[in-house]
Structure formats: C-alpha cells, structure tokens
C-alpha cells in the first residue's frame, strides 16, 4: 500500500485554547481515517518551513492538498475580491512552491 502525505494546516493558537503554548499543524481525522481504512500509511507533514518540502516529497507516494483558507490573490498579482474569505499566508507560501509542480 501507499504512504500518503496529507499536508498539515498551521493553527495559530491563542492563549487559553488547547495547545496555546505550541505551534500546531493539523488535518481532519476523517482524511486520515479514509486512507487508513484503505490500508495506506498516513503522515502529516507540517507546512511551516518551505525549505523542508524537498525532505518530505521522497517520503511519500502521494500528496493530498486539503481545502481550507482561500489562496491570497496577491500571489497572482491580483487584488482581493469582495467575497474573499480568510487567507493563510504560511500555507500559501508552501503550496505555491515550484516543487509542487513535480507532483
């Protein structure tokens, strides 16, 4: 079976929330469950340091890019649309890397 990498989502904790003293990268348990039920091994690589992507790609057979915050239009030289939701600059930097084109 395959090793599946489900890219983590950074969670910026606030005081008095769970894990408030630590940075957290997470994914929904339901994403993990689906692949494990199919017999795959799942890892959740963090997306906090873009220089580390080259270390994660050789470890997995497939990468799952989960949904989440809107991609910032500034990455594409565009202005924000009136219906733009929350953006995640850390994840945007990671997911816009040229290395992901290799997938």
Protein Blocks (a to p, Z undefined) as FASTA:
>chain_A
ZZdddddddddddehiahklpccddddfklmmmmmmnopacddddfkbmklmmmmmmmpm
bdcddedddddfklnopacdfklccddfklmmmmmpfklmmZZ
